[in-house]
Amino acid sequence: MANQSTSPAGTRIFTPVHKRTGVRLRIPVRSDTQIPRGRRWQTVIRDVRTGQVYRAWNKSCGLPECMCDAYVEECSDRIQQCRDDLKEDFGEPDDLQE
């Protein structure tokens, strides 16, 4: 049986807060996925286990002007729709990953 705390080979665990529920998630993403810190950003990520697509963006950790945390929310399985949603909500996405 696989250890739930270990991410599959070629992946790493991304731990954002779900925007609607406030629950911190553990989402396995590709190991080459770029998740910026400390500035405003947005991206599209995919859970490698389930295939669920999420919009992700910066979240303050609580320190003044610090953006080292992240929010996510589910979006369409269509990557292009997620990109369009991000563009509408935040402007041009910085980094769009599948």
MOHUHU-V723967 format. One record per residue. N is the residue number from 0. SS is DSSP state (alpha for helix, beta for strand, coil for the rest). D_LAST is the distance of its C-alpha to the last C-alpha in whole Angstrom. Layout:
BEGIN
n:ss:d_last
N:SS:D_LAST
N:SS:D_LAST
END
This chain:
BEGIN
n:ss:d_last
0:coil:28
1:coil:25
2:coil:25
3:coil:23
4:coil:23
5:coil:21
6:coil:17
7:coil:17
8:coil:17
9:coil:14
10:beta:13
11:beta:14
12:beta:15
13:beta:14
14:coil:17
15:coil:17
16:beta:20
17:beta:19
18:coil:20
19:coil:22
20:coil:24
21:coil:24
22:coil:23
23:beta:21
24:coil:18
25:coil:17
26:beta:13
27:beta:12
28:beta:9
29:beta:9
30:coil:12
31:coil:10
32:coil:8
33:coil:11
34:coil:13
35:coil:16
36:coil:19
37:coil:22
38:coil:21
39:coil:20
40:coil:16
41:beta:13
42:beta:9
43:beta:7
44:beta:6
45:beta:6
46:coil:9
47:coil:10
48:coil:13
49:coil:13
50:coil:10
51:coil:11
52:beta:8
53:beta:10
54:beta:11
55:beta:12
56:beta:15
57:beta:18
58:beta:21
59:coil:24
60:coil:26
61:coil:29
62:coil:30
63:coil:31
64:coil:29
65:coil:26
66:coil:23
67:coil:22
68:beta:20
69:beta:17
70:beta:17
71:beta:15
72:beta:15
73:beta:14
74:coil:13
75:coil:13
76:coil:11
77:coil:10
78:alpha:7
79:alpha:10
80:alpha:12
81:alpha:11
82:alpha:11
83:alpha:14
84:alpha:15
85:alpha:14
86:alpha:16
87:alpha:19
88:alpha:19
89:alpha:19
90:coil:19
91:coil:16
92:coil:13
93:coil:13
94:beta:10
95:beta:7
96:coil:4
97:coil:0
END
